[in-house]
Amino acid sequence: MRKALIAIAVTINSLITVVQAQDSAKTLAYNAYDKKNWKVAETNFRQYLNTNTADTFAIYYLAMSQLQQSKYKDALNNFQSLNELDLQTGFKNELRFEQAKIYAAMNDTLKCLQLLAAAATDGASYQGRLKDTLFSRVRNSSQLAAIAEKYKENATPCLYDDRYKKLDFFIGTWDVYVGENYADKVAVDTVTKFYGGCSIDEKFQWLGSDYVGESISFYDNTSQRFRMCWAGKSGDIRNFEETYSSKDSIQLVAVTVSDSKRTLMHRRMTITYNPSDETLHEYIENSYDLGKTWEPDFDALFKKANH
């Protein structure tokens, strides 16, 4: 019995030693990779993978260590072993991109571009990474230029989708005029495009007063309408939703509460751009009877500012 227990203890200790060696190789591999010591990283990833053959990330970083050493065939074999797995799209695109670099280095332009295009089709946004020196041999390819444009579109889709551009005519710095013949300058409105073209930011400053207001406008994919969220210093908070739009005009309505009467109110804002003189007409009306009748509230002409 004692000999049996000793044998079991020896076996357990041996297993612990093996596990510790594996863990040590894994730690050494990732530490070496972080320090860009590619040869040491490769050696330790190989050792670790001898008994951990299904560790996807270890295989990937082994291949990357080999790629950094220009061991293209070895790296390609390891990347291709991962292709057979059911991987998430993002990881699959990473594999495609790294394999494309290898094929570029091996002068296989066709396979390089095929992989880059497949990643673009699956939503990759690697435009900046195409500057890698390994792509120098395909740099002047018209197909690569098209792939780069698709990467850019994937990164900033709003810049390529007309639904997000309904209010682009509002962008600019405007002097705001009211009164008879719009003779009185009363405010300055600064409107810019933010966040890769997905939203428009407005900052409104009333002259001769400390009143300021700000809005953010964007196309809402859920409702398939444009929205404008306005917040003024006086507590005038409005959530507008598009009810009509054309090439140079948009109408939005907010359901809110009257500032003075404290009753339910609909607020309708119509913004119309005149391209012939580059002016905007903003007209705001209020309704207290669920839209049956409307009272004018704000009538202004916006002119492009020179300041």
N, C-alpha and C positions, 0 to 999 in steps of 0.2 A: 504493500500500500504506500509506504513511504517513498519507494522508488518511483511509483506512478505519480505521486504528487510532485516529486522533484521534476519528473519529465514534463508534467503539465506546466509547472512554473517556468521551466526553461523555454517551453514553446511560447508561452504568453510573453515572456521577456523578449524573445526573438521577434514576435509580432510587433511589440511595442517599439523595438529598435527599428524595424522596417518602416512602420508608420511615421516615426520621428524622422527617419532619413528622407521619406517622401515629403513630409511637411517642410523639412529643411531645404530640400531641393526646390520646392515650389517657392518658398520665401526668397531663396537666393536668386531664383530665376527672375521673379518680378522686381526685386531690388536692382539686379543688374540691368534689367530692361529700362527701369526708371532712370538709371545712370547712363544709359545708352552704351552699355558695355555688351554689345550684341553677341559676341562669341561666348562669353560666360553665360549670358541668358540662354542662348541656344543649348549649350551643354546641359544646363540644369533643367530646362524644359524637357529635353529628351529623357533625362533620368526620371523625372517626375512622371512623364507619360508612359513609361515602361509598365507601370502598374495602375495608371489612371487614364486609360485609353479613351474614355468618353468625356473628358473634360474639354468642352468646346472652346472655352476661352484660352486655355493653355495651348491648344493646337493653333489657334489664331495667332497668339503672341509668339509661338515658335516660328510660324511662317513669317511673321513680321520681322523677327530677329534675323532670319535667313535673307529676307528681302533687303534689309539694311546692309548685309554683307555681299549683296549682288549674287547670292546663291539662288538664282531665279528658278531653276528646275525644281530644287528641293522645296522652295517656298510655294511654287505653283502646285506641287503635289499635295501639300498640306492644305492649301486653300481649297483645292478641288475635293478633298476628302470631306470638307464641311459642306460643300454644295449639295451633297446627298441627303443632308439632314433637313428637317422641317423647321426652318429658321424664320424669325420675325423679319418683316420687310426691311427694317432699318439695318439689321445685321447683314442681311443678304446683300443689300446695296454696298455696305462696307467691303464685303468680299469681292463684289464685282469691281469696285473701284481699285482695290489693291491688285487684283489680277490684271486689270487693264494696264496698270503701271508696268507690270512684268512683261506683258505682251508688247507694250511700247518699247521697252528696253530690248526685247528680243526681235524687234523690227517686224512684228506681226500686226500691222496697222488695222487690218480687217477685224481681228478678234478684239483688239483694244477698243475700237470705236463701237463695236457691237455691245460690249459690256458697259461702256459708258452710257450708251443710248438706252440700254435696258434699265439702268439705274435711274436715268432721267424719267423714263416712262413710269417707274414705280415711285416717283416723288422725291428723289434725291435732290439736294440743293448744294452741290459741290463746286460751284463756279470758281471760288477762290482757290480751291485745291488743285485746279487744273494748271496752276502755275508751277507745279512740281517739275523739276528739271527732266524727269524721265519722259515727260510728254513733249519734249522739245522737237522730236522727230515728226510729230503729228500736229504741231502748233499751227501750221498754215492751212490745215484741212478745213474746207468749207463745212464739212459735216461736224467737225469739232466745234466750230463757231455756233452751229445750230444747237448742238448739245449744251453748250455753255449758256445760250439764251434760255433753253428749257430749264436748266438749273436755276437761273435767275428768276424765271417765272414761278418755279416751285417755291423759292424762298420768299418772293413778294407777289403772291397771286393777285392781290387787289390792284396792283398797277396794270394788270393785263385784263381785268374784268370791267366791262363798261358799266355794270350795275353799281360799282363803287365810285363812278365818276359823275353821277347826276348833279352833284353840287360843285364840281370843279370850277365852274364859272364864278363862284363866290370867292375864290382864292385871290388874295391881294391885300393891299392896305388902302382903306377907303376913307375919304372925308364924307361925313353924313350931313345932309342938308334937309331942312323942313321949312314949312311956312309957304307963303304965296310965291309961286314960281321957284320954290325951293331955294330961296335966297339966303337962308340963315344956316350957317354951319354950327352944328350943335354937338357933334361927336366924331370920334375917330374909331374905326373898326379894323382890326388886324386879323386876317384869316389865313391860316397856313395848313398845309397837308402834313399829317403825322403818320408814324407807324407803318411805313412801307406802303402808304397810300390807302390804308384801311379806315382812316378817320380824318376829319377836318376839324381843326381847333379855331375857335373865334374868341377874341378878346375885345370887348366893347368898352370904351371910355367916354363918358358924358363930359363935355367941356364945361368949365365953370362950376363943377360939382364933384363930389367925391364918389359919385355912383359909378360902379363898374359891374360888368356882367360877363359871363363866359359860357360858351357852349361847346359841346363836342357832338359832331354829326357823323353818322356811319350807316352803311347798308346792313340791315339785319337779315341774315340768311333765313332765320326761322319764320319771320312774318313776310319776307321778301318785299320789304319796304324800307325806305330811308327813315332814319330817326334823328331827332335833334334833342339833346338834353341841355336845357338852359338853366343856369343858376345866377341870379343877380344878388348884389349886396343887400338889397332891401328884403331878402327872403323870398323873392319871386322865383319860384322853382317851377319849371314847365317841362313836361315830357311830350314833345311833338312827334307825330307820326305822319308820314307821307300819305296824302289822299289823291294827289295827282302830280304828274310830272311830264315835261316834254324836253326837247333839246335845250332850251334856254329858260326854263321856268320850272318851279316846283312849289307845290302847296302842301302845307303841313298843318295839322290840327292837334291841339292839346286840350284835354279835359282837366279842368283845374277848379280852383275856388277864387271868386272875385276878391281882390285886395280890399275893396271898400265895403261891398255888400255882404261879403262872406257867404255867398250863395254859389251854387254850381254854375260854372261858366265854361263855355267852349271858346277857345282862342284860335283863330285861324290866321296863318301867316302865309303870304304869297310873295315869293322872291322871283323877279323877272329880270333877265339880263338883256341889255340892248347892245349887240356887238358892233353896231354902226358907230356909236360914240363911247363904247366901253363903260356904260353906266349900269347901275342896278336900281331897280325900284322895289322897295320893301313896303308891303302894305299889311297892317295887322288889324283884325276886326274881332269883336267880342260878341258872343250870343248868350243870352240868359234864358232862352226858351227852347233849348235843345236844337239849335240851328235853324229855327224857323225865320228869325230875323237877325240881322247883324248890325252892330254899331261900329263906326270907324274908331280906331284907337291910336294908330301910329302910321304916318304916311311920309316916307323919306326917300330921297334920291341919294344914291351912293356914287361918288366920283372917285376915280383912281387918284390917290394922293401922290404929290411930288416930294414929300418930305421923307 
